[in-house]
Amino acid sequence: MKNKFHEIIEEIKIILSKESYRFIDTSVPLFAYVILSIFTEKNTAFYCIVGISVIILSVRLIGKQKITFILSGFGIVALFFFVDLLNQDNRAVLLPSIISGSIILISCLGSVLIGKPLAAYSSAITRRWPLDWYWHPNIKPAYRDVTLLWFFAFGGRSVFEIVAYNSAIIQYEWLKLILGWPYTIIILVISYLVGSWRLQNLKGPSVEEFKQKKPSPWKGQQEGF
C-alpha cells in the first residue's frame, strides 16, 4: 500500500511537471479571483487579477516560456467580470467547457470503436514507450478500459455542466474552478490505479520484456501506466 501511495504521488508530480504552464497559468487567476471576490468587491478583485496575470506573463516572457495559458486564464476571469458588469447571466462561460467536453467524449468513444484507445496514445506521448507495446493483446484491454472510464467520467462532468447551464442557482466561478484541474487530477489518479490493476491481471509483458521480445510468462509492467 505504501509503494502504491508513492507511485500515485510520483504520477501527480509527473502530471504537474509536464503540465505546469497549464495548471498554474489557467488555475491561479481564477482561483485568486474566486477567493478575492469573497472578501472584496469584484472590481478590486479583478484589478488584483490583472496585476497577478501581468506578473506571471512577465515571468513567462523573461524565461522565454509559453504565454498561451496565462492569457487563457486571465481571459476566463475577464469574461466572468465583464459579463457580471453587464448584469448578464454568466453561465455562458460554461459553453467552451461543454464543447471541449463533447470533443473528448467523441474522441474517447471513437478511439475505442476503432481499436486504438485514446489512453494508449496519451501514455505513449508522456512515457515515450513503444506504441506497438500498447496494441499487445494482453496490454490493450487495460488502456481500452481506462479510455471508457474517461468517457463516463468526463461525460458525467459534461452532463453536470449542461444541467448547470440550464440552472440559475449555481455560482459558475466556483463550478468552473472545481470541475477544472482538481477534477481532472482525481480522474487521472483513478485511471492510474485502475489501469495498473488491469495490467497486472492481464499478465502481459512489461515494456522492457516487449522490447527484448521475451516469451511468456512475463513479469509484467510493475510501475507506470
Secondary structure as the mmCIF struct_conf table of DSSP 4:
data_model
#
loop_
_struct_conf.conf_type_id
_struct_conf.id
_struct_conf.beg_label_comp_id
_struct_conf.beg_label_asym_id
_struct_conf.beg_label_seq_id
_struct_conf.end_label_comp_id
_struct_conf.end_label_asym_id
_struct_conf.end_label_seq_id
HELX_RH_AL_P HELX_RH_AL_P1 LYS A 2 LYS A 18
TURN_TY1_P TURN_TY1_P1 GLU A 19 GLU A 19
HELX_RH_AL_P HELX_RH_AL_P2 SER A 20 PHE A 39
BEND BEND1 THR A 40 THR A 40
HELX_RH_AL_P HELX_RH_AL_P3 LYS A 42 ILE A 62
TURN_TY1_P TURN_TY1_P2 GLY A 63 LYS A 64
HELX_RH_AL_P HELX_RH_AL_P4 THR A 68 LEU A 85
TURN_TY1_P TURN_TY1_P3 LEU A 86 ASN A 87
HELX_RH_3T_P HELX_RH_3T_P1 ASN A 90 LEU A 94
HELX_RH_AL_P HELX_RH_AL_P5 LEU A 95 LEU A 113
TURN_TY1_P TURN_TY1_P4 ILE A 114 GLY A 115
HELX_RH_AL_P HELX_RH_AL_P6 LEU A 118 ARG A 127
HELX_RH_AL_P HELX_RH_AL_P7 LEU A 131 TYR A 134
TURN_TY1_P TURN_TY1_P5 TRP A 135 TRP A 135
BEND BEND2 HIS A 136 HIS A 136
TURN_TY1_P TURN_TY1_P6 PRO A 137 ILE A 139
HELX_RH_AL_P HELX_RH_AL_P8 LYS A 140 TYR A 165
TURN_TY1_P TURN_TY1_P7 ASN A 166 ASN A 166
BEND BEND3 ALA A 168 ILE A 170
HELX_RH_AL_P HELX_RH_AL_P9 TYR A 172 ILE A 178
TURN_TY1_P TURN_TY1_P8 LEU A 179 GLY A 180
HELX_RH_AL_P HELX_RH_AL_P10 TRP A 181 LEU A 202
TURN_TY1_P TURN_TY1_P9 LYS A 203 LYS A 203
HELX_RH_AL_P HELX_RH_AL_P11 VAL A 207 LYS A 211
TURN_TY1_P TURN_TY1_P10 GLN A 212 LYS A 213
HELX_LH_PP_P HELX_LH_PP_P1 LYS A 214 PRO A 215
BEND BEND4 SER A 216 PRO A 217
BEND BEND5 GLU A 223 GLU A 223
#
